[in-house]
């Protein structure tokens, strides 16, 4: 992910942020979108998690899908144990 400098971040339009009023979670490109998902997963509220996931998936359809269900199906299918 390319580092987003203060000046670059300040120049981004509000539409590049999941939370434009607070200018939180910039998603100008796929790399930053993945980072926003990681940050909100670690530090965000359940409401923020839903919002970030929806916004990222809306802007980048191949990112932000809930892969936990497909992963569980794959593990079950291949007989992997949990733990």
Residue pairs with C-beta under 8 A, 6 or more apart in sequence:
1 31
1 32
1 34
1 35
2 29
2 31
4 12
4 26
4 28
4 32
9 23
9 26
12 26
12 28
14 20
14 21
14 23
16 26
16 27
16 28
17 23
17 24
17 25
17 26
17 27
18 24
18 25
18 27
18 36
18 51
18 52
18 55
18 56
19 25
19 48
19 51
25 36
25 39
25 40
25 52
25 55
26 32
26 36
27 33
27 36
27 55
27 56
27 59
27 60
30 60
30 63
33 56
33 59
33 60
33 63
33 64
34 56
34 63
36 52
36 56
37 52
37 53
37 56
37 63
37 64
40 48
40 49
40 52
40 53
41 49
44 52
52 64
53 64
53 66
54 64
55 64
56 63
56 64
57 63
57 64
57 65
75 82
